[in-house]
Amino acid sequence: MVPADYNVELARLQGDIATRLGIAQENCVFNFKQKNETVRLDLVTINPKHEQSFLFHTETGTDKVDALKKMLEYIDEHYQLESSMTIQWVKVGENKLHTSYFRARNMYDALDKFYYERDQSNYKIFSITLNPVS
């Protein structure tokens, strides 16, 4: 694949991911990190209501395209199988209670997604709830 085609493929896959999640592409951040022979993709979603970002999921691949394809596979085949959880929280120094929703294997996984790239001392968690299965 020539470089221009590679970039077009990256953009197409990123657009597909945002569409499947039902969120605007500008609210998806694709953080790629190269490590040896693999690429790690941390997909971060931004909640425009309270202007906070949270880790959605992490995948690894042989290159960026491979990692994005694995992310699509996760969304299509595994995302809905994870538990739905609600975290209620406030930012220290503020009074407004926020509610955020996560799909995670367990509450520790949900907290890891919540605290991704942020200082834990700046947030106070009031509750973590496993949502009922419908």
Secondary structure, DSSP 8 states (H G I E B T S, - for coil): --HHHHHHHHHHHHHHHHHHHTS-GGGEEEEEEEETTEEEEEEEEEETTTTEEEEEEEEEESSHHHHHHHHHHHHHHTGGGSEEEEEEEEETT----EEEEEEESSHHHHHHHHTTTS-GGGEEEEEEEE----
